[in-house]
């Protein structure tokens, strides 16, 4: 390889490394989130008081299917024994190490309740799929921050576009509070 090609390759690698560092720095720290209704940090299971969960949130820079960068807040549940979670003594807004990791698959994560982890497109309620097979999505907290995320590209684009267009037209037909026919 001649020096010119080597220089170009090295420049490209350096640029990519800097770009990835910038994207990574756009991600916020993982934070503990209190239950919006009760204010509780440790949320005890209704079925078994020995088990509970803590909700964790992170704002991440995510590139959508069209290559558009959007900041999205994602969450994960840290599950465990109720007392073990209480012993952490975490508080609302506390920053914890690591990242929230997204994992997508064509295989369900929970064989007893596969519907629980279906990947749905926004507010449409439509399940993202590949050749008719549903995509499953799960988020977990990775305290090391080293786990690699995995994504599955859906192919039911026409169905989703139709649903989004339908939502847009329904939004346009909603009454405006500032407009009234009656006097």
DAFENLIN-V850927 format. One record per helix or strand. SS is the DSSP state (hx for helix, st for strand). FROM is the first residue (numbers start at 1). TO is the last residue. Records with the same first field share a line. If there is no record, write none. Layout:
SS: FROM-TO + FROM-TO
//
This chain:
hx: 3-26 + 82-87 + 114-117 + 122-124 + 157-173
st: 30-33 + 43-44 + 51-63 + 69-81 + 95-96 + 99-105 + 118-118 + 120-120 + 127-127 + 129-130 + 133-134 + 136-142 + 150-150
//
